[in-house]
């Protein structure tokens, strides 16, 4: 595993430091890097991808797997636009590639609800989501990385498309927490994309089997 704090191979995508040494003898690279900050996302995901691809080409990497988001090109929000641009960089880059696109993780949904529940008021936007267990996505990533580059998108999604407000209620029921659920209307093109299921897919290549309710019942927060 490569990161800025890795014990052996420390790399920095924003500068390219350490990449050449870390990729020597590597056949496949899985890029699951992330930076959700407004200013840092493009530096890490877009510019960082260019540096990673260049270093991979020099090292003879044969498969570049980029972990991305289902529907990122359909949802007009800054972070999703950056992920869509990262995908374009990979598609136009020098290495054989596969885009592994996943829907939102159960863990992300639960974490967002838990953070809001501290204030006993939970804003719940009208959004159709298809959350999936991170463990099931990890299996799909490993499977893709072991195969030849597809030069295509492989989509991984949860078993159900559900309203975000239903996910909030499921979390409250599973955890026994109390909070006022306040429906929130997201305006404009962003709200329309979320309501119309811009972050979901009807025919994923890999469909997870664990629903959000089952994941919560298994003891996850």
N, C-alpha and C positions, 0 to 999 in steps of 0.2 A: 504494500500500500504506500502510495506516495502522497505526501502533504507537507505543509510548511513545518509541522511539528513531528513528522515521522522520526522514529529512533534511528533509522539507517539511511533512508533516501529522502532527504529534505529537498523539496522543490517549491518554486514559487511561480505560478502561472502569470502573475502580473509583471514579472521581470524575465522569466525564462531560466532563472538560476537553478542549477542542479538537474535540469531536464536531460541534457546530453548524456551525463553519466548514468542517470537512473534508467534510461531506456536501452542501454546496451544489452543485446541479446534477447530483447523482448519481442515476442511474436504478435501479441494482442494487447491493446490498451483500452481500458474502460474508463471513460471520462465521466465521473459523477461529481465533478466540482460544482460548487455553488457559492453564490454571493447575492443575497436578497436586498442589499442596500441599493438605494437609488443611484448613488455615484459609483459604487464599486462593481455592480453587476456586469456592465459592458467590458470593463477592464479584465475581469476574471473570465467571463464566459465567452466573449467574442474575441477580444485580443489574445486572451489566454489560449483559446482554441487554435488560433493561428500559430502561436509559438509551439504548442504541443504537437500539432500536425507537422510543422517544419522539423522539429526534433525527431519525431517518429520516422519521417522520411529518411533523415540522415542515418538513423539507427537500423533501418530495414524492417520496421514494423509492418506487418501484413494485414492487420485488421484494426481499425479504429472504431470503437463502439461509443457512441455519445448517448448518454441517458437524458431524455427530454420529457416533454409534457404533451399528452394528447390534447389537441385543439389549441395549442399556444398561438397559432397563426389566426385563430378566429376570435380571440378575446382581446379587445383593445385596452390593454393595461401595460404599464411600463415593463414589468418583469417578464411578462409573456412575450412582448415584442422582442425583448433581448434574447429569450430562448429561441424564438423563431429565427432571429439573425444568426445565432450560433449554429442552428441547423444548416442554414445556407452556407456558412463558412465551411462546415464539414463536407457538405455535398460538392462544393467546388474545390475542395482541398486535394492534396496530392496522394492521399492514401485511400485504399479500399475501405469502405465504411458501412456501418449499419446504425440507423437511428432507432434506439429502443425508447419508445414513448409510453409513458405510464399515466394513468389517471391519478387523482389526488390520493394520497395515502390515508388509511384509517388513522394512523398516528398523527398526521397533520390536522385532520378534522377534530380529533379528540383534544389535541393540544390547544387548538384555537378556542374550543368550547371551554376547556378547563381554565384558560386564562381569563375569559370573560366572566366565568362563574364566581370568581373571587369578589366581584362587585354586586352579586345577586341580581344582576340585570344582564340578559343575554340578547343582544341584537342579532336577529336571524334574517339574513337576506333571502330573497326569492331566487334560488339558484338550484339547478338540477346538477347533481354530482353523482359520480360512479366510483366511490372510494374502494380502494383495494389494499390488502395487507402488504406491508413492505417486504415481508418474508417471501411472499409469492412473486413479487417483482424481482427480488434478488435471485431466485431460482431461474427466472426467465433471462435475466442478464447473463448469468453464468452459461446458460444453454446457448445463447446467441454468440457469446465470446468464443466458445469452443468450435463454432462452425465457421466456414468461409464467409467472407464479407458478402452481405446480401445486396449492397448498394440500394437499399430500400428502407422503408419504415416498418418496424415490428411493433404493434400496439398491444399493450397489456392493460386490462381494465377489470374493475370489480364486477361481481355477479349481478348487481342491481343498480338501477338508476333511481335515486331518491332525492326528494327535496331537502335542502339544507336544514329547513326547520324541523323536518322529521328526524334528522340526524341529531339535532340538538335535544329533542325530546327523548330519543333513545339513550343518549348519554346521561341525561338527568335521571331517567328511570333505572339505569344500570348502576349508577353511582350513589343514588339516594340523596343527591344534592338538591337544594331548592334554589330556584332563580326564576325571575319573571322573564318569559320569552317575549321579546318585542319584535314583531315583523318589521323589516326594513325594506323599503323599495329602493333599489339601486337605479339611478336615473340613466338616461342616455343609451348609447350604443353598448356600453359595458353591461348595464343591467339587462338589456335585451339579449345579449350573447349568453349571459349566465342563465337567464330564464329559459332560453331555447336549447340549453344543453350543449353549449359550445365546448365544454370540457369533458364531454362524454363521447362514446363511440358505440354504434349499434352492432358492429361486427369486428370485435377485437381479434387479433391473431391468437392471443392467450387470454382466457377469461378466468379470473380468480374464482375460488369456490367459497371463500369465507366472507360472509356478509359483515357489515359493521356491527349489527346486533350480536352476531355470533362471536366476533372478535372481542366485544365488550364483555360478553358472558364468560369468556375464557379467562377473565381476570385482568385484562388490560385496562389502564386508567381511562 
